[in-house]
């Protein structure tokens, strides 16, 4: 537990409380996305296996060659492909990942760069070219051509896509893996457990096998009619009864299942009859023939174009059925079907086990590359159909590859996937953590997955196989709970799409000539070649002993188990058979287990075993949780529900103008910021030659210059502000991988989502009831929770039927005051302060009007009276919005070719808001301790510490015990000590500071304060004078070095308690440590003074200056301002727009609507007898058109309120009844019919009674 520096060069030095050193660095957190896209684009992505083809290459090979329907005219081959104008259809071979991404980056700007695409609302893409060869069979002529296959979206180096100017993420999908699954179901009649099986291919017909209580095994093909399984086996070649019985005699010795199934269909006795029966069952209306029947079964199960198990399906089938077929054998074989039936019999008889469909070994991840591949394949197959049709009719003399190919289906399929797929999502860019977490998300929803309506509890629940693969904490709280998860910190995805997690190997045997034997302890006697004892058990191997053992004949030497640095990755089903020790199991300096019994996992069971049983060990305690969850300190002290909220709410934190790293970190802050892609990283070593707010220039070792442009006040997808700030100075030497510039929510290259604030757990006048919070006005004045929010507004001028719209300053009936911020073109100036209703861009639209006479045309021409022929259609600031204009961009058809048809000019205006924290804003810590600000008090009214410092936050202590999130209290205690002693803490999840360490830190803080060793200037680099504190302790008879050392646990606490007792006049001399603690507790209770190691203090009321009754827990907690801001939610309306039919006010803030007064609210007022209020609400405040106009007029003039009339909705009801053929009339008191028409001049009857008569 000493000061440690992160592997990241800029990271803040922290005092580490971790007991376990990291043996494996956390992998690049977005590598899964990058690797998957590379495997799709690259022709040969696997350097170790050059034969393996990339996704795009395999798709072209799958449909190549395309032949016409007769197969005698043309053949079209796809030879190669490439991206970018300069590369055409030549895709080079890449030595490494960097060269691949350089190629992609160089290919894409053939169209537009990433930044330009964002600015112009276009897609970041590169042209895809394919080299096509056409063979004309009649003449033998060969024609080659490079065909443009459309612009293909390119992945950015961050693992995202820019589609139509918006950053999007393709979320990985968790689906059931292709393969065979056996389940046991109880027969209700007999109570027997019977086996059913499903064979799921990647593409093709599903086979469902069922076992009846009469021992008949039947099969359904694609959910159609049942067929006895023996009929299908006969149809594929096992024709006779003897063959069938011989196949299964080992597992079905008493001939129960196969015999019973054969007896079910006694008329089918050979292959021919089975084929006809198979055809008849699947095609009941068609006349069967042998050829048709044979073609049907071949196409259905054995044709690679129609049926494909995929690489994963073959791997799973081989593993489950014990087969050894080639991975390239991706169609069904006879052996597969026979083995499936054999396993069904074995599972029914209890000789084999059923499968758990929720086990991660049976679920796989479709990553971005595979999802794009599947969609691209659909487009290629549509294109193939078009090519075949054109081949049939085109003239061989004039044919060219481009004349045959129509790439529109491919382009449309790709565009549809990126624009409309459930898995292509608008990226969450609220802060860098939200950005990163979105790319690591796995969803069970989407095409081919589950739907939230059908998903049961089992599929949503945490499964033991999620350990180290999917986070058991981070998941949404709503209807998607358990269906959307997040990958664990160390998890990777293998070639089959199965999630793997790393483990360290536990070594129990070593070869006798291994150099690793030196220093190891022998577990059992080693005999020489003559059988004499050479080494006794328990002997440590020296170099001399090792040399003697090396001379023996080759053998394995058993040693006391030790954990090696050898790391292996296991998928969920591979790990089931091993005993795996936990990462926090204590080890000695030789990596041997120190405890006699250790806790190990075996499948879903946790066992206590001797160390010799352990085969592997976890690499890190944080490997079971996701990135977001691993950022929660003291996670192990929180209830899982609150930990879930804490993980999710960190993603909702808005970037502050002055971010600050947490006092209590977990060590993942730098990694999360680094891999989020928002901080600028040095690509190579060099010297900084220029630093401005806009760019950083670094000169490399060879003199080459690298420019890093910075994003300034850019709008994220969620309207938060992305603003990069340089961290380096001119002349500074930088190394590769160093952070050059911070972004929003990062501080010195570490994630910084909130601020460290002084919190007190106490109630205050009831204002923090129900999780509400009271905060100090100093937080507002010091701008500690101020954030910038940016909104984009745009307007187009189009050609209309009546003429072109015009962007201008000359707007009819608008005063000069309203035009004060517009320039000569009618566009708002940058820097203008705007309020709701202000004009941002002036625009006039031609009005439709009657044909003018010759005289009117003459007058119009002379006087230029424009006021009557145009209307004002300007872009105005919407209701509830305000701010400062920070940027304006104008595009005309000349400057932006991508403008929509009919649009002449496009203007975009960005308005930024400077939002201070205010009442109603939602705040949260990292432990799910969320709440709304109820009151902002002046600092002088806030409770203050004995030294006069007022607290920043008052939290309700009642919110802690019931929520069971004690992490916030521990954070407050350690945060207090860290702040006083001037250090930052690294406390990893499941391996952080324990109670004793926190008490020691609090004791050291008290001693430092008591010794006067604290620097009063908080800006000073060393706020704590350690030597002075040690000297003060030594003056009082204690060892200062031991008190302030982390090696001697409990020493600071013991010294502190004795010194505290002496301070208040109680002698602790001659007392044992236990007696000192008991005395301290008694004195604390009698005198109402808190112990220094309890983290409590006496607080004083800021209004009266008197102390509160009880000591209060006070400490520093990391609090965040969440994106649920009151500014976005508060809304009020007096008059506004109304619905066309019902004439009732619209609903919702977006429509500037009113608050719905519904049926139940009416009941409430009826219960109180508030008749007049009710009448007002249902008429003049809603849809009494005449009444509301007159009422408004009366209020303006100060007259008596106009009497209420007939609501419009009643008139609509009458009209609807009349439309049904009912003659509905409204009668007055004299029973005279009254017409329901608007008559502003006439009187409205006081009471109107509807009468219904049959028509």
PEJO-V901660 format. One record per residue. N is the residue number from 0. RES is the residue in three letters. NEAR is the number of other ideal C-beta (glycine too) atoms within 12 Angstrom. Layout:
BEGIN
n->(N/N)
res->(RES/RES)
near->(NEAR/NEAR)
END
This chain:
BEGIN
n->(0/1/2/3/4/5/6/7/8/9/10/11/12/13/14/15/16/17/18/19/20/21/22/23/24/25/26/27/28/29/30/31/32/33/34/35/36/37/38/39/40/41/42/43/44/45/46/47/48/49/50/51/52/53/54/55/56/57/58/59/60/61/62/63/64/65/66/67/68/69/70/71/72/73/74/75/76/77/78/79/80/81/82/83/84/85/86/87/88/89/90/91/92/93/94/95/96/97/98/99/100/101/102/103/104/105/106/107/108/109/110/111/112/113/114/115/116/117/118/119/120/121/122/123/124/125/126/127/128/129/130/131/132/133/134/135/136/137/138/139/140/141/142/143/144/145/146/147/148/149/150/151/152/153/154/155/156/157/158/159/160/161/162/163/164/165/166/167/168/169/170/171/172/173/174/175/176/177/178/179/180/181/182/183/184/185/186/187/188/189/190/191/192/193/194/195/196/197/198/199/200/201/202/203/204/205/206/207/208/209/210/211/212/213/214/215/216/217/218/219/220/221/222/223/224/225/226/227/228/229/230/231/232/233/234/235/236/237/238/239/240/241/242/243/244/245/246/247/248/249/250/251/252/253/254/255/256/257/258/259/260/261/262/263/264/265/266/267/268/269/270/271/272/273/274/275/276/277/278/279/280/281/282/283/284/285/286/287/288/289/290/291/292/293/294/295/296/297/298/299/300/301/302/303/304/305/306/307/308/309/310/311/312/313/314/315/316/317/318/319/320/321/322/323/324/325/326/327/328/329/330/331/332/333/334/335/336/337/338/339/340/341/342/343/344/345/346/347/348/349/350/351/352/353/354/355/356/357/358/359/360/361/362/363/364/365/366/367/368/369/370/371/372/373/374/375/376/377/378/379/380/381/382/383/384/385/386/387/388/389/390/391/392/393/394/395/396/397/398/399/400/401/402/403/404/405/406/407/408/409/410/411/412/413/414/415/416/417/418/419/420/421/422/423/424/425/426/427/428/429/430/431/432/433/434/435/436/437/438/439/440/441/442/443/444/445/446/447/448/449/450/451/452/453/454/455/456/457/458/459/460/461/462/463/464/465/466/467/468/469/470/471/472/473/474/475/476/477/478/479/480/481/482/483/484/485/486/487/488/489/490/491/492/493/494/495/496/497/498/499/500/501/502/503/504/505/506/507/508/509/510/511/512/513/514/515/516/517/518/519/520/521/522/523/524/525/526/527/528/529/530/531/532/533/534/535/536/537/538/539/540/541/542/543/544/545/546/547/548/549/550/551/552/553/554/555/556/557/558/559/560/561/562/563/564/565/566/567/568/569/570/571/572/573/574/575/576/577/578/579/580/581/582/583/584/585/586/587/588/589/590/591/592/593/594/595/596/597/598/599/600/601/602/603/604/605/606/607/608/609/610/611/612/613/614/615/616/617/618/619/620/621/622/623/624/625/626/627/628/629/630/631/632/633/634/635/636/637/638/639/640/641/642/643/644/645/646/647/648/649/650/651/652/653/654/655/656/657/658/659/660/661/662/663/664/665/666/667/668/669/670/671/672/673/674/675/676/677/678/679/680/681/682/683/684/685/686/687/688/689/690/691/692/693/694/695/696/697/698/699/700/701/702/703/704/705/706/707/708/709/710/711/712/713/714/715/716/717/718/719/720/721/722/723/724/725/726/727/728/729/730/731/732/733/734/735/736/737/738/739/740/741/742/743/744/745/746/747/748/749/750/751/752/753/754/755/756/757/758/759/760/761/762/763/764/765/766/767/768/769/770/771/772/773/774/775/776/777/778/779/780/781/782/783/784/785/786/787/788/789/790/791/792/793/794/795/796/797/798/799/800/801/802/803/804/805/806/807/808/809/810/811/812/813/814/815/816/817/818/819/820/821/822/823/824/825/826/827/828/829/830/831/832/833/834/835/836/837/838/839/840/841/842/843/844/845/846/847/848/849/850/851/852/853/854/855/856/857/858/859/860/861/862/863/864/865/866/867/868/869/870/871/872/873/874/875/876/877/878/879/880/881/882/883/884/885/886/887/888/889/890/891/892/893/894/895/896/897/898/899/900/901/902/903/904/905/906/907/908/909/910/911/912/913/914/915/916/917/918/919/920/921/922/923/924/925/926/927/928/929/930/931/932/933/934/935/936/937/938/939/940/941/942/943/944/945/946/947/948/949/950/951/952/953/954/955/956/957/958/959/960/961/962/963/964/965/966/967/968/969/970/971/972/973/974/975/976/977/978/979/980/981/982/983/984/985/986/987/988/989/990/991/992/993/994/995/996/997/998/999/1000/1001/1002/1003/1004/1005/1006/1007/1008/1009/1010/1011/1012/1013/1014/1015/1016/1017/1018/1019/1020/1021/1022/1023/1024/1025/1026/1027/1028/1029/1030/1031/1032/1033/1034/1035/1036/1037/1038/1039/1040/1041/1042/1043/1044/1045/1046/1047/1048/1049/1050/1051/1052/1053/1054/1055/1056/1057/1058/1059/1060/1061/1062/1063/1064/1065/1066/1067/1068/1069/1070/1071/1072/1073/1074/1075/1076/1077/1078/1079/1080/1081/1082/1083/1084/1085/1086/1087/1088/1089/1090/1091/1092/1093/1094/1095/1096/1097/1098/1099/1100/1101/1102/1103/1104/1105/1106/1107/1108/1109/1110/1111/1112/1113/1114/1115/1116/1117/1118/1119/1120/1121/1122/1123/1124/1125/1126/1127/1128/1129/1130/1131/1132/1133/1134/1135/1136/1137/1138/1139/1140/1141/1142/1143/1144/1145/1146/1147/1148/1149/1150/1151/1152/1153/1154/1155/1156/1157/1158/1159/1160/1161/1162/1163/1164/1165/1166/1167/1168/1169/1170/1171/1172/1173/1174/1175/1176/1177/1178/1179/1180/1181/1182/1183/1184/1185/1186/1187/1188/1189/1190/1191/1192/1193/1194/1195/1196/1197/1198/1199/1200/1201/1202/1203/1204/1205/1206/1207/1208/1209/1210/1211/1212/1213/1214/1215/1216/1217/1218/1219/1220/1221/1222/1223/1224/1225/1226/1227/1228/1229/1230/1231/1232/1233/1234/1235/1236/1237/1238/1239/1240/1241/1242/1243/1244/1245/1246/1247/1248/1249/1250/1251/1252/1253/1254)
res->(UNK/UNK/UNK/UNK/UNK/UNK/UNK/UNK/UNK/UNK/UNK/UNK/UNK/UNK/UNK/UNK/UNK/UNK/UNK/UNK/UNK/UNK/UNK/UNK/UNK/UNK/UNK/UNK/UNK/UNK/UNK/UNK/UNK/UNK/UNK/UNK/UNK/UNK/UNK/UNK/UNK/UNK/UNK/UNK/UNK/UNK/UNK/UNK/UNK/UNK/UNK/UNK/UNK/UNK/UNK/UNK/UNK/UNK/UNK/UNK/UNK/UNK/UNK/UNK/UNK/UNK/UNK/UNK/UNK/UNK/UNK/UNK/UNK/UNK/UNK/UNK/UNK/UNK/UNK/UNK/UNK/UNK/UNK/UNK/UNK/UNK/UNK/UNK/UNK/UNK/UNK/UNK/UNK/UNK/UNK/UNK/UNK/UNK/UNK/UNK/UNK/UNK/UNK/UNK/UNK/UNK/UNK/UNK/UNK/UNK/UNK/UNK/UNK/UNK/UNK/UNK/UNK/UNK/UNK/UNK/UNK/UNK/UNK/UNK/UNK/UNK/UNK/UNK/UNK/UNK/UNK/UNK/UNK/UNK/UNK/UNK/UNK/UNK/UNK/UNK/UNK/UNK/UNK/UNK/UNK/UNK/UNK/UNK/UNK/UNK/UNK/UNK/UNK/UNK/UNK/UNK/UNK/UNK/UNK/UNK/UNK/UNK/UNK/UNK/UNK/UNK/UNK/UNK/UNK/UNK/UNK/UNK/UNK/UNK/UNK/UNK/UNK/UNK/UNK/UNK/UNK/UNK/UNK/UNK/UNK/UNK/UNK/UNK/UNK/UNK/UNK/UNK/UNK/UNK/UNK/UNK/UNK/UNK/UNK/UNK/UNK/UNK/UNK/UNK/UNK/UNK/UNK/UNK/UNK/UNK/UNK/UNK/UNK/UNK/UNK/UNK/UNK/UNK/UNK/UNK/UNK/UNK/UNK/UNK/UNK/UNK/UNK/UNK/UNK/UNK/UNK/UNK/UNK/UNK/UNK/UNK/UNK/UNK/UNK/UNK/UNK/UNK/UNK/UNK/UNK/UNK/UNK/UNK/UNK/UNK/UNK/UNK/UNK/UNK/UNK/UNK/UNK/UNK/UNK/UNK/UNK/UNK/UNK/UNK/UNK/UNK/UNK/UNK/UNK/UNK/UNK/UNK/UNK/UNK/UNK/UNK/UNK/UNK/UNK/UNK/UNK/UNK/UNK/UNK/UNK/UNK/UNK/UNK/UNK/UNK/UNK/UNK/UNK/UNK/UNK/UNK/UNK/UNK/UNK/UNK/UNK/UNK/UNK/UNK/UNK/UNK/UNK/UNK/UNK/UNK/UNK/UNK/UNK/UNK/UNK/UNK/UNK/UNK/UNK/UNK/UNK/UNK/UNK/UNK/UNK/UNK/UNK/UNK/UNK/UNK/UNK/UNK/UNK/UNK/UNK/UNK/UNK/UNK/UNK/UNK/UNK/UNK/UNK/UNK/UNK/UNK/UNK/UNK/UNK/UNK/UNK/UNK/UNK/UNK/UNK/UNK/UNK/UNK/UNK/UNK/UNK/UNK/UNK/UNK/UNK/UNK/UNK/UNK/UNK/UNK/UNK/UNK/UNK/UNK/UNK/UNK/UNK/UNK/UNK/UNK/UNK/UNK/UNK/UNK/UNK/UNK/UNK/UNK/UNK/UNK/UNK/UNK/UNK/UNK/UNK/UNK/UNK/UNK/UNK/UNK/UNK/UNK/UNK/UNK/UNK/UNK/UNK/UNK/UNK/UNK/UNK/UNK/UNK/UNK/UNK/UNK/UNK/UNK/UNK/UNK/UNK/UNK/UNK/UNK/UNK/UNK/UNK/UNK/UNK/UNK/UNK/UNK/UNK/UNK/UNK/UNK/UNK/UNK/UNK/UNK/UNK/UNK/UNK/UNK/UNK/UNK/UNK/UNK/UNK/UNK/UNK/UNK/UNK/UNK/UNK/UNK/UNK/UNK/UNK/UNK/UNK/UNK/UNK/UNK/UNK/UNK/UNK/UNK/UNK/UNK/UNK/UNK/UNK/UNK/UNK/UNK/UNK/UNK/UNK/UNK/UNK/UNK/UNK/UNK/UNK/UNK/UNK/UNK/UNK/UNK/UNK/UNK/UNK/UNK/UNK/UNK/UNK/UNK/UNK/UNK/UNK/UNK/UNK/UNK/UNK/UNK/UNK/UNK/UNK/UNK/UNK/UNK/UNK/UNK/UNK/UNK/UNK/UNK/UNK/UNK/UNK/UNK/UNK/UNK/UNK/UNK/UNK/UNK/UNK/UNK/UNK/UNK/UNK/UNK/UNK/UNK/UNK/UNK/UNK/UNK/UNK/UNK/UNK/UNK/UNK/UNK/UNK/UNK/UNK/UNK/UNK/UNK/UNK/UNK/UNK/UNK/UNK/UNK/UNK/UNK/UNK/UNK/UNK/UNK/UNK/UNK/UNK/UNK/UNK/UNK/UNK/UNK/UNK/UNK/UNK/UNK/UNK/UNK/UNK/UNK/UNK/UNK/UNK/UNK/UNK/UNK/UNK/UNK/UNK/UNK/UNK/UNK/UNK/UNK/UNK/UNK/UNK/UNK/UNK/UNK/UNK/UNK/UNK/UNK/UNK/UNK/UNK/UNK/UNK/UNK/UNK/UNK/UNK/UNK/UNK/UNK/UNK/UNK/UNK/UNK/UNK/UNK/UNK/UNK/UNK/UNK/UNK/UNK/UNK/UNK/UNK/UNK/UNK/UNK/UNK/UNK/UNK/UNK/UNK/UNK/UNK/UNK/UNK/UNK/UNK/UNK/UNK/UNK/UNK/UNK/UNK/UNK/UNK/UNK/UNK/UNK/UNK/UNK/UNK/UNK/UNK/UNK/UNK/UNK/UNK/UNK/UNK/UNK/UNK/UNK/UNK/UNK/UNK/UNK/UNK/UNK/UNK/UNK/UNK/UNK/UNK/UNK/UNK/UNK/UNK/UNK/UNK/UNK/UNK/UNK/UNK/UNK/UNK/UNK/UNK/UNK/UNK/UNK/UNK/UNK/UNK/UNK/UNK/UNK/UNK/UNK/UNK/UNK/UNK/UNK/UNK/UNK/UNK/UNK/UNK/UNK/UNK/UNK/UNK/UNK/UNK/UNK/UNK/UNK/UNK/UNK/UNK/UNK/UNK/UNK/UNK/UNK/UNK/UNK/UNK/UNK/UNK/UNK/UNK/UNK/UNK/UNK/UNK/UNK/UNK/UNK/UNK/UNK/UNK/UNK/UNK/UNK/UNK/UNK/UNK/UNK/UNK/UNK/UNK/UNK/UNK/UNK/UNK/UNK/UNK/UNK/UNK/UNK/UNK/UNK/UNK/UNK/UNK/UNK/UNK/UNK/UNK/UNK/UNK/UNK/UNK/UNK/UNK/UNK/UNK/UNK/UNK/UNK/UNK/UNK/UNK/UNK/UNK/UNK/UNK/UNK/UNK/UNK/UNK/UNK/UNK/UNK/UNK/UNK/UNK/UNK/UNK/UNK/UNK/UNK/UNK/UNK/UNK/UNK/UNK/UNK/UNK/UNK/UNK/UNK/UNK/UNK/UNK/UNK/UNK/UNK/UNK/UNK/UNK/UNK/UNK/UNK/UNK/UNK/UNK/UNK/UNK/UNK/UNK/UNK/UNK/UNK/UNK/UNK/UNK/UNK/UNK/UNK/UNK/UNK/UNK/UNK/UNK/UNK/UNK/UNK/UNK/UNK/UNK/UNK/UNK/UNK/UNK/UNK/UNK/UNK/UNK/UNK/UNK/UNK/UNK/UNK/UNK/UNK/UNK/UNK/UNK/UNK/UNK/UNK/UNK/UNK/UNK/UNK/UNK/UNK/UNK/UNK/UNK/UNK/UNK/UNK/UNK/UNK/UNK/UNK/UNK/UNK/UNK/UNK/UNK/UNK/UNK/UNK/UNK/UNK/UNK/UNK/UNK/UNK/UNK/UNK/UNK/UNK/UNK/UNK/UNK/UNK/UNK/UNK/UNK/UNK/UNK/UNK/UNK/UNK/UNK/UNK/UNK/UNK/UNK/UNK/UNK/UNK/UNK/UNK/UNK/UNK/UNK/UNK/UNK/UNK/UNK/UNK/UNK/UNK/UNK/UNK/UNK/UNK/UNK/UNK/UNK/UNK/UNK/UNK/UNK/UNK/UNK/UNK/UNK/UNK/UNK/UNK/UNK/UNK/UNK/UNK/UNK/UNK/UNK/UNK/UNK/UNK/UNK/UNK/UNK/UNK/UNK/UNK/UNK/UNK/UNK/UNK/UNK/UNK/UNK/UNK/UNK/UNK/UNK/UNK/UNK/UNK/UNK/UNK/UNK/UNK/UNK/UNK/UNK/UNK/UNK/UNK/UNK/UNK/UNK/UNK/UNK/UNK/UNK/UNK/UNK/UNK/UNK/UNK/UNK/UNK/UNK/UNK/UNK/UNK/UNK/UNK/UNK/UNK/UNK/UNK/UNK/UNK/UNK/UNK/UNK/UNK/UNK/UNK/UNK/UNK/UNK/UNK/UNK/UNK/UNK/UNK/UNK/UNK/UNK/UNK/UNK/UNK/UNK/UNK/UNK/UNK/UNK/UNK/UNK/UNK/UNK/UNK/UNK/UNK/UNK/UNK/UNK/UNK/UNK/UNK/UNK/UNK/UNK/UNK/UNK/UNK/UNK/UNK/UNK/UNK/UNK/UNK/UNK/UNK/UNK/UNK/UNK/UNK/UNK/UNK/UNK/UNK/UNK/UNK/UNK/UNK/UNK/UNK/UNK/UNK/UNK/UNK/UNK/UNK/UNK/UNK/UNK/UNK/UNK/UNK/UNK/UNK/UNK/UNK/UNK/UNK/UNK/UNK/UNK/UNK/UNK/UNK/UNK/UNK/UNK/UNK/UNK/UNK/UNK/UNK/UNK/UNK/UNK/UNK/UNK/UNK/UNK/UNK/UNK/UNK/UNK/UNK/UNK/UNK/UNK/UNK/UNK/UNK/UNK/UNK/UNK/UNK/UNK/UNK/UNK/UNK/UNK/UNK/UNK/UNK/UNK/UNK/UNK/UNK/UNK/UNK/UNK/UNK/UNK/UNK/UNK/UNK/UNK/UNK/UNK/UNK/UNK/UNK/UNK/UNK/UNK/UNK/UNK/UNK/UNK/UNK/UNK/UNK/UNK/UNK/UNK/UNK/UNK/UNK/UNK/UNK/UNK/UNK/UNK/UNK/UNK/UNK/UNK/UNK/UNK/UNK/UNK/UNK/UNK/UNK/UNK/UNK/UNK/UNK/UNK/UNK/UNK/UNK/UNK/UNK/UNK/UNK/UNK/UNK/UNK/UNK/UNK/UNK/UNK/UNK/UNK/UNK/UNK/UNK/UNK/UNK/UNK/UNK/UNK/UNK/UNK/UNK/UNK/UNK/UNK/UNK/UNK/UNK/UNK/UNK/UNK/UNK/UNK/UNK/UNK/UNK/UNK)
near->(29/16/18/26/18/32/17/34/28/34/34/33/23/36/32/30/40/33/24/31/24/30/25/27/23/38/30/29/41/38/27/40/41/34/32/36/41/36/38/41/42/37/34/26/32/20/18/9/13/15/15/20/27/35/37/40/31/32/35/36/22/24/32/26/25/34/23/29/17/13/15/15/28/39/31/41/25/38/29/31/42/34/41/31/20/18/26/27/31/20/33/25/18/24/13/14/21/17/17/33/27/19/31/38/23/22/35/38/24/27/29/26/23/32/21/23/31/33/28/26/27/28/34/39/35/37/32/43/32/41/28/37/28/38/30/26/21/16/14/12/18/20/27/22/25/27/35/29/38/30/31/42/42/42/43/33/28/36/38/40/44/34/36/24/30/29/41/36/41/44/42/44/37/41/36/34/42/36/42/45/37/37/27/25/21/17/19/10/10/14/10/20/21/33/38/33/43/32/39/36/35/36/25/27/30/29/39/29/39/30/41/26/20/21/31/29/46/33/40/25/35/23/13/22/20/27/36/39/48/45/42/42/43/38/42/33/25/29/23/21/25/17/24/37/24/17/32/36/19/18/29/33/16/16/24/24/41/38/25/27/39/34/20/24/30/16/16/32/22/23/27/23/24/38/34/31/33/41/35/27/31/33/22/13/9/15/13/26/16/19/15/20/31/25/22/32/40/24/22/33/34/29/21/23/18/22/31/29/40/34/30/36/38/33/35/38/41/26/27/34/33/17/28/15/24/15/23/17/24/32/31/41/25/25/23/36/37/31/33/42/42/37/38/45/38/29/32/38/26/15/18/24/21/28/30/26/28/30/35/42/38/38/42/41/43/41/46/44/35/40/39/39/34/33/39/43/32/26/33/39/24/26/36/33/20/25/40/28/18/28/33/21/18/25/16/24/12/13/31/25/36/24/24/37/37/25/32/18/26/39/30/22/30/41/28/23/33/37/24/20/33/26/38/34/33/29/35/33/42/40/44/49/51/44/43/48/44/45/45/49/46/45/40/39/32/31/22/26/30/29/18/22/10/13/23/16/12/14/29/28/21/27/28/26/35/37/35/41/44/45/43/29/42/43/36/26/20/13/17/26/23/35/33/38/44/44/47/44/48/43/43/33/39/29/27/35/40/38/44/36/43/35/38/37/29/35/32/29/26/31/20/32/20/22/16/22/37/23/24/35/31/32/29/22/17/36/20/18/15/9/10/13/14/28/30/17/18/16/26/22/34/17/15/16/26/30/17/22/34/24/17/25/15/13/22/21/36/26/38/34/38/35/37/28/20/20/26/23/29/36/36/37/30/27/35/26/15/25/31/41/40/35/39/29/36/23/29/17/10/21/31/31/31/18/21/13/18/33/26/32/35/23/24/18/14/17/19/20/26/20/34/25/24/37/29/36/45/40/39/38/35/42/48/38/47/47/49/50/50/48/55/52/52/42/44/32/32/35/24/26/20/36/42/37/36/47/40/41/43/51/43/33/46/46/51/37/30/24/40/32/38/45/43/48/50/50/46/47/52/43/38/47/44/41/40/49/36/44/47/36/37/33/25/22/21/30/26/32/25/24/27/21/16/19/23/38/27/36/24/22/16/10/11/16/20/28/22/32/22/30/30/26/32/30/36/37/29/34/31/42/39/37/32/34/35/32/32/34/16/17/15/24/20/36/23/19/24/32/39/41/38/38/44/45/50/46/36/34/40/42/53/43/49/44/41/37/41/40/48/45/40/36/27/32/20/15/26/32/20/16/30/30/45/39/46/35/27/28/38/24/17/21/20/30/42/27/41/32/37/37/33/33/34/29/34/32/36/25/20/22/12/16/19/22/33/32/39/30/26/23/29/26/15/27/10/12/11/25/29/18/30/34/24/12/22/35/36/40/25/21/17/29/20/35/22/18/19/32/40/42/44/37/38/33/28/23/20/14/14/9/8/15/10/10/10/17/14/12/14/18/13/10/12/11/16/21/17/20/22/29/23/26/27/37/34/28/29/24/24/26/32/24/36/28/38/32/30/32/29/28/29/18/21/11/16/25/15/22/25/20/11/16/25/27/32/35/38/32/42/33/41/34/32/23/33/28/41/27/24/25/38/34/48/41/53/51/45/35/43/37/38/29/38/30/26/31/32/18/24/18/26/37/41/33/27/20/17/16/26/32/42/42/48/46/47/33/28/19/32/31/15/16/31/21/38/31/42/46/37/41/48/46/47/46/44/43/44/41/37/39/38/29/34/39/44/39/48/41/45/36/35/38/41/25/24/21/36/41/32/39/45/42/43/46/41/39/46/39/34/26/33/15/29/28/21/15/10/14/9/12/9/17/23/30/23/26/17/23/38/27/22/28/34/21/16/24/15/30/20/28/20/22/39/36/21/28/16/23/24/27/29/42/37/34/41/42/41/36/36/36/31/23/24/24/11/25/16/30/13/9/19/14/18/13/20/30/26/19/27/35/22/17/25/26/16/12/19/17/26/30/34/39/37/33/35/31/37/26/35/29/25/30/18/12/15/13/22/30/13/21/28/34/35/45/42/39/47/50/47/49/50/40/35/25/33/24/29/25/18/16/23/15/22/14/20/21/18/26/21/12/15/22/28/32/28/25/22/18/21/16/19/23/23/26/18/19/23/15/11/11/18/20/13/16/21/17/12/13/10/17/15/17/19/23/25/23/29/31/32/35/29/37/33/35/35/30/30/35/21/29/28/20/18/17/17/13/12/8/13/11/23/26/23/31/37/36/30/30/23/28/29/23/23/27/19/16/22/20/13/14/12/18/17/27/22/30/20/21/12/11/14/14/18/28/18/30/17/20/16/16/9/13/15/29/23/14/18/27/20/23/19/18/14/10/12)
END
